[in-house]
Amino acid sequence: MLSHIDIKLRKEIRKRIDERKLDIILYNGPISAFAFLNTTKKRSIPFVLCEHNVDYYFYEDKLGHNPLINI
């Protein structure tokens, strides 16, 4: 969740992605994946997440929020 509110991290990610013309982003692990996901969605870059806790991103994508965070 910290990557969701880390403004400096999100700016750095946007800057690095914009410097390179990427066709796809393959990301491994949960750390900062949320910031990458939001950035890639806005730029229409496919984002592939390789980790075991993908249910978080599934709920976020399908429901617009994650009910697991409310618990």
Rosetta blueprint (number, residue, H / E / L):
1 M L
2 L H
3 S H
4 H H
5 I H
6 D L
7 I H
8 K H
9 L H
10 R H
11 K H
12 E H
13 I H
14 R H
15 K H
16 R H
17 I H
18 D H
19 E H
20 R L
21 K L
22 L L
23 D L
24 I L
25 I E
26 L E
27 Y E
28 N E
29 G L
30 P L
31 I L
32 S L
33 A H
34 F H
35 A H
36 F H
37 L H
38 N H
39 T H
40 T H
41 K H
42 K H
43 R L
44 S L
45 I L
46 P L
47 F E
48 V E
49 L E
50 C E
51 E L
52 H L
53 N L
54 V L
55 D H
56 Y H
57 Y H
58 F H
59 Y H
60 E H
61 D H
62 K H
63 L H
64 G L
65 H L
66 N L
67 P H
68 L H
69 I H
70 N H
71 I L
